[in-house]
Structures are given as C-alpha cells and as structure tokens.
Amino acid sequence: MTTTGEEHAGALGGPWWWTRWRSAAFDAGLAFVSALECAAEGIRFARDAGIPTAAGIVFGLVAGSALLVRRKWPIAVVLVSIAITPAQMGYLMGIVGLYTLAASELPRRIIASLAGMSLVGMLIVMFVRVRQDMAQGDLDLGDWFVPFASITTAVGMTAPPLLLGLYVGARRRLMESLRERADSLERELMLLAERAEERAEWARNEERTRIAREMHDVVAHRVSLMVVHAAALQAVARKDPEKAVRNAALVGDMGRQALTELREMLGVLRSGGAERTSAPLAAVGVAAAMVVSRVVEEGEGPCLEELDELVGQSAAAGMVVDLSVEGDTRSYAPEIEQTAYRVVQEALTNVHKHAAGAKTHVRLAHRAAEIAMQVENEPPPELGSSSAGLPSGGNGLVGMKERVVALGGVFVSGPTEAGGFRVSAVIPAA
C-alpha cells in the first residue's frame, strides 16, 4: 500500500484510527466531486457518442469514483483517467491521480511512463477539442492557437500535480530519514549512557580494590611487626628489662611509621575525592585510577633503596633473614619500585604470620630489561607455628599478583619441595 503526503501529515495529528478515518473521509470527498464532474461531462459524451444520457451519467459516476482507491492503487487511477481522456472527462481524477502517483514509493520509471502517457493523451484530446471549437466558429484566433492551447493545457494539467507529488514524496522520505536518524541517535545515546554507567561501576570497583590493596600493604606489615615485638616484649619483660625497652621502642617506631603512611594515604584519598565529586560520570574511572597512584607520582611511596631498612625491621623482630642483590643497582619508574618493594614487604609479612622463626632469603636481581625478586623461607622450626596468633585475610598474595600483572610482569607463588614457601616476581623495567 502506498502513502501520500496528506496521510503522513495526518499521522502527526492524532492516533492511527483518527488519521485513517480522516484520510478515508478526504478520499471519499474527492471521489464524490470527481464522480459529479465525470457525470456532468458524461452528458455531453453521451450526446456526442449517440448513446442514452443515463448511460453517460452512470459511466461518469463509475469512472469518477476510482479516486476511492487512489492510495492503494495509484497506477489504476491514472490508467482510468488516461482511458477516459478521449471522452473529455476525468480532469480532476487525472490531476489527483498524477499527484498521488508521484508522491508514492513506486519506481521513477513507472511514474515517468504514466506521466508521459497522460501528457500525450491530454495533448491529443485538447488538440482535437480546440480544433473542433475553431471549426465550429466558437474560436477564431488563427492557426497558431491550436498547438499553443493544446500544449499549454496539457502541460498545465500534468506538470504541476506531478512536480508537487514529487516534492511531497521527497519531503516525506526526508522526514522519515531524519526520524530514523533521530531514533538511531537516541539509541546510541542510551547505549553510551549504559556504557558510561558500566565504566563508572567498574571504576568504583577498581578504586575500592586499589584502596583495599594499599591499606593492606601499608597496615599489615607494620602491625604484624608491632604484634611480633609486643609478643617478644611480653616474653622478656621480667627476664631482660633492657631488651624489653628496645622492643618497646621498636613497637613505638612501627606505630609511628604506620600512622605516617596512613595519614599520607588518607590525605590523598581526601583530595582525590574532591576531584571526583566535580568530575563528570565518564571521568570517574580516570579519577579513581589516579587516587592511589598520586602517592607514587609525588614520590611519597616506598622505593628499592628502603629494602635494607625493611629487611632490618624483620630481623629486629626475630626473623633470620638475609638480602642478596645481583646486577648493577639502578633506579626505575616509581610504580615499578613501589611494586617491587610491596612484593617483598608482603612476603616477609606472610613469613611472620605463617612461618615464625623460619630462615628467610630475599633476592633482588637487576637485569637488562627487567627486575626480579624472590622471597623464600625454609620450613619453620615447629610446623604450624605462627607469630602471636596473627590473623590472615587471604588478600596478600592476590594483591601482589594484581600489582605485578598490572605492570606486565609475572608473579608465581607456592610451597617448595623442602617444605617452605617461595614468592617470585619479574617486572619489565620499561
């Protein structure tokens, strides 16, 4: 079924049933006027053809009523108008039919063919009619008037409805194209909004993971050492007061270091939170990623030069630990040095928790394109021993692996054949 401009224009004015009823009423009105016109012209046709007048009127009524189906079968309407053109009737039907045909979705070659047939038919009929009128003496304007009047009338009754129909059809197709583009754009915007929300949720989860990992690394090691020293302090308080004093001083130093690192972390989180509040939704992921990394960028994080101090703290807590460094010592990017430091720190913390008293070896290797570290402890003196009942959340190894993998490195951990435990990591230097 083809459609025209009136139908699409009416589609914007109310529900579908109202639009359809209004289109049907409009077509019925056009068909009624066309039938009256053809019936009136059928009287002269019947007189010229020598048939009963009633037959001419009935023929005109039936032919003019073809406009009822102009939307569904515009080709049929145009063909009927061309067929009755020699009878000099159906002018309104021809004009409306051509307009409907041109505004439809039919191929242009069909529209051009039918329009040409209608133009030729109208030209011939008008040529004959004007010539007859001049022969009867009704008109006496010269021989030039016959072709002039014929061509003018034929073009005037064919070209305007055809051009108007082409314009309305093109405009309707343009509106439909714009509407489809608007719908497509709306769908794309909805999809982008959904993806932005997903990125924001991912950023929030990533931020929580980063914060949890940093807080774990900052607090767990210091507090673990504090608990170890507190246990030693309790054991030697009466037997060796001087050693108890040294252990108490170590506990105080550990507590102050833990508080300092916590203040730095909370300060960065507080300033980063203000930045995220003013950022748009799509920028939450970037802001979240920057919250913790600002500690590294500002040079406030630990570095490899502090490994000696880290190992010394564990030795002061009673661990038998040695540090060996291979290769030429050099500096790396802050995030690489902090990750290497945290891996060693967390591995030593796990030894305090799960293998108290075990001898531990810390190895650091500076290679051409990477840095490697390994922390391996021997079996503890007493299997199943732990330092002062230190709790374990099971997040240490996961956090270490996340840090190393994020920098493109490799992380491996597991028990050794001798009954100890080994943590190894390799991080690209670039």
RODO-2510 file (C-alpha; in nm, 4 decimals, decimal comma):
residues 430
     n   res          X          Y          Z
     1     m     0,0000     0,0000     0,0000
     2     t     0,1375     0,3377    -0,0989
     3     t     0,1039     0,6525     0,1067
     4     t     0,0917     1,0220     0,0305
     5     g     0,1784     1,3462     0,1999
     6     e    -0,1707     1,4004     0,3453
     7     e    -0,1581     1,0661     0,5192
     8     h     0,1842     1,1267     0,6717
     9     a     0,0947     1,4797     0,7699
    10     g    -0,2186     1,3480     0,9373
    11     a    -0,0164     1,0827     1,1175
    12     l     0,1280     1,3569     1,3344
    13     g    -0,2094     1,4937     1,4344
    14     g    -0,3637     1,2143     1,6399
    15     p    -0,3990     0,8384     1,6931
    16     w    -0,3863     0,5982     1,3995
    17     w    -0,7619     0,5376     1,3854
    18     w    -0,8306     0,9118     1,3643
    19     t    -0,5695     0,9547     1,0908
    20     r    -0,7093     0,6625     0,8934
    21     w    -1,0684     0,7856     0,9294
    22     r    -0,9712     1,1374     0,8201
    23     s    -0,7807     1,0032     0,5160
    24     a    -1,0773     0,7872     0,4153
    25     a    -1,3175     1,0809     0,4511
    26     f    -1,0875     1,3019     0,2423
    27     d    -1,0650     1,0384    -0,0317
    28     a    -1,4422     0,9892    -0,0261
    29     g    -1,4932     1,3634    -0,0708
    30     l    -1,2513     1,3741    -0,3653
    31     a    -1,4198     1,0702    -0,5233
    32     f    -1,7637     1,2319    -0,4814
    33     v    -1,6528     1,5552    -0,6519
    34     s    -1,4780     1,3573    -0,9276
    35     a    -1,7899     1,1435    -0,9829
    36     l    -2,0080     1,4554    -1,0132
    37     e    -1,7612     1,6057    -1,2615
    38     c    -1,7481     1,2907    -1,4739
    39     a    -2,1280     1,2533    -1,4586
    40     a    -2,1739     1,6102    -1,5825
    41     e    -1,9199     1,5548    -1,8584
    42     g    -2,0859     1,2202    -1,9375
    43     i    -2,3954     1,4030    -2,0593
    44     r    -2,2033     1,5626    -2,3452
    45     f    -2,0158     1,2369    -2,4059
    46     a    -2,3459     1,0510    -2,4392
    47     r    -2,4792     1,3131    -2,6793
    48     d    -2,1651     1,3044    -2,8970
    49     a    -2,1496     0,9250    -2,8896
    50     g    -2,5192     0,8801    -2,9612
    51     i    -2,5933     0,6726    -2,6501
    52     p    -2,8573     0,7296    -2,3826
    53     t    -2,7807     1,0137    -2,1462
    54     a    -2,8363     0,7907    -1,8444
    55     a    -2,5635     0,5590    -1,9703
    56     g    -2,3213     0,8503    -1,9979
    57     i    -2,4055     0,9661    -1,6453
    58     v    -2,3631     0,6168    -1,4988
    59     f    -2,0357     0,5733    -1,6848
    60     g    -1,9126     0,9046    -1,5475
    61     l    -2,0159     0,8188    -1,1908
    62     v    -1,8385     0,4827    -1,2011
    63     a    -1,5223     0,6219    -1,3612
    64     g    -1,5025     0,9228    -1,1288
    65     s    -1,5376     0,7018    -0,8194
    66     a    -1,1981     0,5457    -0,8936
    67     l    -1,0386     0,8051    -0,6626
    68     l    -1,1591     0,5997    -0,3662
    69     v    -0,8647     0,3636    -0,4212
    70     r    -0,6038     0,6227    -0,5126
    71     r    -0,3787     0,5483    -0,2119
    72     k    -0,3826     0,1714    -0,2595
    73     w    -0,3714     0,1548    -0,6403
    74     p    -0,2489     0,4882    -0,7815
    75     i    -0,1462     0,3230    -1,1102
    76     a    -0,5036     0,2039    -1,1687
    77     v    -0,6425     0,5524    -1,1066
    78     v    -0,4004     0,7090    -1,3573
    79     l    -0,4774     0,4417    -1,6163
    80     v    -0,8537     0,5023    -1,5748
    81     s    -0,8016     0,8774    -1,6171
    82     i    -0,5967     0,8164    -1,9353
    83     a    -0,8616     0,5787    -2,0675
    84     i    -1,1471     0,8277    -2,0256
    85     t    -0,9459     1,1249    -2,1523
    86     p    -1,0780     1,0780    -2,5112
    87     a    -1,4284     1,1153    -2,3678
    88     q    -1,3185     1,4556    -2,2380
    89     m    -1,3911     1,3736    -1,8750
    90     g    -1,1989     1,2938    -1,5547
    91     y    -0,9781     1,6027    -1,5398
    92     l    -0,9871     1,6166    -1,1576
    93     m    -0,9186     1,2453    -1,1389
    94     g    -0,6193     1,2856    -1,3690
    95     i    -0,4712     1,5686    -1,1619
    96     v    -0,5203     1,3914    -0,8262
    97     g    -0,4070     1,0588    -0,9710
    98     l    -0,0811     1,2036    -1,1027
    99     y    -0,0130     1,3742    -0,7684
   100     t    -0,0762     1,0519    -0,5760
   101     l     0,1394     0,8514    -0,8164
   102     a     0,4313     1,0962    -0,7957
   103     a     0,4145     1,1065    -0,4129
   104     s     0,4151     0,7257    -0,3825
   105     e     0,7107     0,4908    -0,3356
   106     l     0,6797     0,3470    -0,6872
   107     p     0,9910     0,3419    -0,9111
   108     r     1,0601     0,6624    -1,1000
   109     r     1,0478     0,4911    -1,4390
   110     i     0,6853     0,3849    -1,3811
   111     i     0,5918     0,7367    -1,2688
   112     a     0,7642     0,8890    -1,5732
   113     s     0,5975     0,6433    -1,8137
   114     l     0,2449     0,7043    -1,6847
   115     a     0,3005     1,0808    -1,6667
   116     g     0,4179     1,0767    -2,0298
   117     m     0,1143     0,8759    -2,1374
   118     s    -0,1148     1,1181    -1,9565
   119     l     0,0590     1,4183    -2,1157
   120     v     0,0331     1,2725    -2,4685
   121     g    -0,3310     1,1731    -2,4192
   122     m    -0,4210     1,5164    -2,2850
   123     l    -0,2289     1,6834    -2,5679
   124     i    -0,4139     1,4869    -2,8372
   125     v    -0,7551     1,5372    -2,6788
   126     m    -0,7015     1,9106    -2,6324
   127     f    -0,5698     1,9455    -2,9883
   128     v    -0,8815     1,7786    -3,1269
   129     r    -1,1186     1,9709    -2,8986
   130     v    -0,9670     2,3154    -2,9719
   131     r    -0,9616     2,2452    -3,3425
   132     q    -1,3280     2,1400    -3,3343
   133     d    -1,4221     2,4550    -3,1466
   134     m    -1,2401     2,6693    -3,4037
   135     a    -1,4054     2,4794    -3,6882
   136     q    -1,7471     2,5445    -3,5345
   137     g    -1,6678     2,9157    -3,5216
   138     d    -1,6551     2,9368    -3,1428
   139     l    -1,2917     3,0500    -3,1600
   140     d    -1,1190     3,2420    -3,4395
   141     l    -0,7643     3,3239    -3,3270
   142     g    -0,5531     3,1798    -3,6081
   143     d    -0,3852     2,8503    -3,6764
   144     w    -0,1126     2,9122    -3,4155
   145     f    -0,3627     2,8962    -3,1338
   146     v    -0,4433     2,5262    -3,1760
   147     p    -0,0983     2,3876    -3,0863
   148     f    -0,0383     2,6647    -2,8314
   149     a    -0,3609     2,5966    -2,6435
   150     s    -0,3125     2,2208    -2,6664
   151     i     0,0431     2,2225    -2,5333
   152     t    -0,0310     2,4810    -2,2630
   153     t    -0,3363     2,2969    -2,1350
   154     a    -0,1695     1,9539    -2,1442
   155     v     0,1439     2,0739    -1,9639
   156     g    -0,0603     2,2831    -1,7172
   157     m    -0,2736     1,9848    -1,6160
   158     t     0,0172     1,7380    -1,5992
   159     a     0,3305     1,9135    -1,4763
   160     p     0,2038     2,0904    -1,1585
   161     p     0,0490     1,7816    -0,9905
   162     l     0,3478     1,5731    -1,0964
   163     l     0,6039     1,8175    -0,9541
   164     l     0,4019     1,8727    -0,6379
   165     g     0,3736     1,4984    -0,5829
   166     l     0,7478     1,4503    -0,6348
   167     y     0,8184     1,7297    -0,3848
   168     v     0,5804     1,5887    -0,1228
   169     g     0,7223     1,2376    -0,1676
   170     a     1,0805     1,3595    -0,1391
   171     r     0,9954     1,5659     0,1685
   172     r     0,8204     1,2712     0,3303
   173     r     1,1180     1,0449     0,2642
   174     l     1,3484     1,3111     0,4068
   175     m     1,1364     1,3362     0,7220
   176     e     1,1348     0,9591     0,7579
   177     s     1,5122     0,9533     0,7161
   178     l     1,5551     1,2259     0,9782
   179     r     1,3199     1,0437     1,2118
   180     e     1,5164     0,7217     1,1689
   181     r     1,8417     0,9064     1,2286
   182     a     1,6967     1,0671     1,5403
   183     d     1,5819     0,7269     1,6680
   184     s     1,9233     0,5799     1,5890
   185     l     2,0947     0,8688     1,7685
   186     e     1,8692     0,8219     2,0703
   187     r     1,9550     0,4529     2,0812
   188     e     2,3245     0,5324     2,0543
   189     l     2,2984     0,7871     2,3356
   190     m     2,1208     0,5336     2,5542
   191     l     2,3898     0,2786     2,4761
   192     l     2,6617     0,5307     2,5554
   193     a     2,4900     0,6147     2,8831
   194     e     2,4730     0,2467     2,9736
   195     r     2,8389     0,2008     2,8865
   196     a     2,9321     0,5100     3,0873
   197     e     2,7462     0,3695     3,3858
   198     e     2,9242     0,0367     3,3407
   199     r     3,2604     0,2163     3,3223
   200     a     3,1711     0,4153     3,6327
   201     e     3,0772     0,0981     3,8194
   202     w     3,3992    -0,0658     3,7026
   203     a     3,5935     0,2403     3,8165
   204     r     3,4296     0,2311     4,1592
   205     n     3,5123    -0,1368     4,1983
   206     e     3,8661    -0,0758     4,0783
   207     e     3,9023     0,2117     4,3214
   208     r     3,7806     0,0006     4,6124
   209     t     4,0244    -0,2737     4,5138
   210     r     4,3145    -0,0291     4,4909
   211     i     4,2314     0,1286     4,8247
   212     a     4,1958    -0,2116     4,9924
   213     r     4,5290    -0,3253     4,8461
   214     e     4,7116    -0,0100     4,9536
   215     m     4,5619    -0,0135     5,3018
   216     h     4,6539    -0,3784     5,3349
   217     d     5,0122    -0,3169     5,2264
   218     v     5,0514    -0,0116     5,4478
   219     v     4,8957    -0,1536     5,7637
   220     a     4,9534    -0,5283     5,7540
   221     h     5,3325    -0,5260     5,7588
   222     r     5,3717    -0,2573     6,0232
   223     v     5,1053    -0,4011     6,2509
   224     s     5,2425    -0,7522     6,2071
   225     l     5,5830    -0,6357     6,3245
   226     m     5,4221    -0,4481     6,6128
   227     v     5,2429    -0,7651     6,7222
   228     v     5,5674    -0,9659     6,6973
   229     h     5,7575    -0,7101     6,9047
   230     a     5,4713    -0,6904     7,1552
   231     a     5,4815    -1,0695     7,1981
   232     a     5,8587    -1,0566     7,2453
   233     l     5,8184    -0,7705     7,4909
   234     q     5,5728    -0,9740     7,6922
   235     a     5,8090    -1,2701     7,6984
   236     v     6,1228    -1,0843     7,8105
   237     a     5,9722    -0,8069     8,0208
   238     r     6,0752    -0,9705     8,3501
   239     k     6,3826    -1,1630     8,2384
   240     d     6,5617    -0,8948     8,0334
   241     p     6,4347    -0,5403     8,1030
   242     e     6,6875    -0,3839     7,8612
   243     k     6,5653    -0,5987     7,5713
   244     a     6,2097    -0,5183     7,6704
   245     v     6,2881    -0,1488     7,6458
   246     r     6,4381    -0,1970     7,2986
   247     n     6,1328    -0,3915     7,1867
   248     a     5,9025    -0,1234     7,3239
   249     a     6,0966     0,1412     7,1303
   250     l     6,0641    -0,0678     6,8143
   251     v     5,6903    -0,1007     6,8694
   252     g     5,6669     0,2755     6,9042
   253     d     5,8674     0,3311     6,5845
   254     m     5,6497     0,0864     6,3943
   255     g     5,3344     0,2559     6,5182
   256     r     5,4576     0,5999     6,4171
   257     q     5,5569     0,4758     6,0711
   258     a     5,2181     0,3121     6,0261
   259     l     5,0403     0,6325     6,1309
   260     t     5,2544     0,8403     5,8920
   261     e     5,1744     0,6156     5,5971
   262     l     4,8058     0,6125     5,6888
   263     r     4,7966     0,9934     5,7059
   264     e     4,9567     1,0151     5,3610
   265     m     4,7059     0,7668     5,2217
   266     l     4,4041     0,9386     5,3763
   267     g     4,5268     1,2783     5,2590
   268     v     4,5474     1,1600     4,9003
   269     l     4,2049     0,9957     4,9244
   270     r     4,0540     1,3141     5,0627
   271     s     4,1945     1,5353     4,7848
   272     g     4,1137     1,2748     4,5200
   273     g     3,7543     1,2528     4,6454
   274     a     3,7079     1,6273     4,5912
   275     e     3,8308     1,5910     4,2356
   276     r     3,5922     1,3052     4,1647
   277     t     3,2963     1,4992     4,3005
   278     s     3,3373     1,7692     4,0367
   279     a     3,4188     1,5285     3,7546
   280     p     3,1548     1,4044     3,5082
   281     l     3,0431     1,0459     3,5149
   282     a     3,2632     0,9402     3,2233
   283     a     3,5752     1,0717     3,4081
   284     v     3,5153     0,8777     3,7286
   285     g     3,7318     0,5898     3,6057
   286     v     4,0291     0,8160     3,5414
   287     a     3,9917     0,9923     3,8743
   288     a     3,9610     0,6622     4,0572
   289     a     4,2759     0,5308     3,8951
   290     m     4,4624     0,8462     3,9970
   291     v     4,3589     0,8438     4,3627
   292     v     4,6124     0,5897     4,4846
   293     s     4,8726     0,6399     4,2126
   294     r     4,9234     1,0017     4,3245
   295     v     5,1221     0,8703     4,6181
   296     v     5,3650     0,7156     4,3721
   297     e     5,3722     1,0129     4,1350
   298     e     5,4513     1,2532     4,4189
   299     g     5,7406     1,0376     4,5320
   300     e     5,5815     0,9516     4,8682
   301     g     5,5764     0,5743     4,8132
   302     p     5,8480     0,3300     4,9167
   303     c     6,1436     0,2560     4,6876
   304     l     6,4062    -0,0142     4,6484
   305     e     6,6617     0,1853     4,8492
   306     e     6,4486     0,1141     5,1568
   307     l     6,4773    -0,2646     5,1227
   308     d     6,7687    -0,2772     5,3657
   309     e     6,5585    -0,0998     5,6273
   310     l     6,2645    -0,3321     5,5552
   311     v     6,4780    -0,6417     5,5994
   312     g     6,6342    -0,4918     5,9118
   313     q     6,2920    -0,4423     6,0679
   314     s     6,2097    -0,8089     6,0166
   315     a     6,5479    -0,9090     6,1594
   316     a     6,4822    -0,6897     6,4636
   317     a     6,1547    -0,8747     6,5094
   318     g     6,3448    -1,2024     6,5449
   319     m     6,3448    -1,3302     6,1879
   320     v     6,6667    -1,4783     6,0489
   321     v     6,6734    -1,3081     5,7091
   322     d     6,9387    -1,2244     5,4510
   323     l     6,9283    -0,9951     5,1474
   324     s     7,1275    -1,0517     4,8293
   325     v     7,1352    -0,8155     4,5306
   326     e     7,2544    -0,9163     4,1830
   327     g     7,3376    -0,6855     3,8945
   328     d     7,4092    -0,3162     3,8812
   329     t     7,1796    -0,1170     4,1045
   330     r     6,9802     0,1453     3,9155
   331     s     6,6587     0,3420     3,9535
   332     y     6,3249     0,2511     3,7953
   333     a     5,9912     0,4182     3,7470
   334     p     5,8213     0,4948     4,0818
   335     e     5,5401     0,2456     4,0265
   336     i     5,7906    -0,0322     3,9473
   337     e     5,9984     0,0353     4,2581
   338     q     5,6915     0,0566     4,4795
   339     t     5,5525    -0,2706     4,3415
   340     a     5,8839    -0,4493     4,3948
   341     y     5,9025    -0,3135     4,7479
   342     r     5,5446    -0,4175     4,8274
   343     v     5,6035    -0,7711     4,6988
   344     v     5,8996    -0,8172     4,9323
   345     q     5,7136    -0,6477     5,2177
   346     e     5,4058    -0,8671     5,1858
   347     a     5,6151    -1,1832     5,1503
   348     l     5,8014    -1,1020     5,4734
   349     t     5,4704    -1,0277     5,6461
   350     n     5,3427    -1,3712     5,5428
   351     v     5,6543    -1,5323     5,6898
   352     h     5,5836    -1,3564     6,0211
   353     k     5,2246    -1,4786     6,0079
   354     h     5,2645    -1,8357     5,8913
   355     a     5,6250    -1,9430     5,9497
   356     a     5,7532    -1,7677     6,2589
   357     g     6,1193    -1,8389     6,3230
   358     a     6,1866    -1,9703     5,9710
   359     k     6,5053    -1,8605     5,7990
   360     t     6,4233    -1,6382     5,5007
   361     h     6,6192    -1,5426     5,1897
   362     v     6,5445    -1,2259     4,9956
   363     r     6,6971    -1,1984     4,6469
   364     l     6,6830    -0,8992     4,4134
   365     a     6,8198    -0,9164     4,0580
   366     h     6,8712    -0,6154     3,8284
   367     r     6,8632    -0,7435     3,4701
   368     a     6,8869    -0,5711     3,1338
   369     a     6,5161    -0,5393     3,0651
   370     e     6,3557    -0,6424     3,3919
   371     i     6,3849    -0,6593     3,7652
   372     a     6,3264    -0,9849     3,9522
   373     m     6,2679    -1,0513     4,3190
   374     q     6,2272    -1,3673     4,5236
   375     v     6,1436    -1,4262     4,8895
   376     e     6,1838    -1,7855     5,0074
   377     n     6,1576    -1,9166     5,3593
   378     e     6,2749    -2,2502     5,4933
   379     p     6,0406    -2,4718     5,6955
   380     p     5,9676    -2,3203     6,0375
   381     p     6,1269    -2,4820     6,3424
   382     e     5,7862    -2,6048     6,4543
   383     l     5,5349    -2,6986     6,1844
   384     g     5,2134    -2,4999     6,2010
   385     s     5,3662    -2,2307     6,4203
   386     s     5,2550    -1,8721     6,3760
   387     s     5,3655    -1,5485     6,5271
   388     a     5,1475    -1,4315     6,8166
   389     g     4,8313    -1,5592     6,6524
   390     l     4,8415    -1,3095     6,3641
   391     p     4,5187    -1,3231     6,1585
   392     s     4,5225    -1,3655     5,7821
   393     g     4,2652    -1,2281     5,5391
   394     g     4,3954    -1,4150     5,2338
   395     n     4,4385    -1,0944     5,0324
   396     g     4,8148    -1,0596     5,0376
   397     l     4,9065    -1,2941     4,7523
   398     v     4,6115    -1,1680     4,5463
   399     g     4,7194    -0,8079     4,5916
   400     m     5,0792    -0,8859     4,4980
   401     k     4,9741    -1,0651     4,1807
   402     e     4,7408    -0,7796     4,0806
   403     r     5,0198    -0,5264     4,1236
   404     v     5,2731    -0,7260     3,9195
   405     v     5,0331    -0,8233     3,6399
   406     a     4,9158    -0,4617     3,6084
   407     l     5,2732    -0,3675     3,5115
   408     g     5,3020    -0,6512     3,2585
   409     g     5,5015    -0,8777     3,4871
   410     v     5,4807    -1,2388     3,6034
   411     f     5,4018    -1,3495     3,9584
   412     v     5,4425    -1,7038     4,0932
   413     s     5,3970    -1,8306     4,4483
   414     g     5,3764    -2,1700     4,6120
   415     p     5,5339    -2,4186     4,8508
   416     t     5,8855    -2,5513     4,7964
   417     e     5,9942    -2,9146     4,7950
   418     a     6,1744    -2,8602     5,1249
   419     g     5,8514    -2,7554     5,2972
   420     g     5,8945    -2,3815     5,2853
   421     f     5,7260    -2,1201     5,0698
   422     r     5,8510    -1,9140     4,7760
   423     v     5,7240    -1,5905     4,6233
   424     s     5,8746    -1,4816     4,2886
   425     a     5,8008    -1,1867     4,0629
   426     v     5,9503    -1,0440     3,7432
   427     i     5,8595    -0,6910     3,6314
   428     p     5,9625    -0,5299     3,2993
   429     a     6,1989    -0,2394     3,3515
   430     a     6,0216    -0,0197     3,0940
***
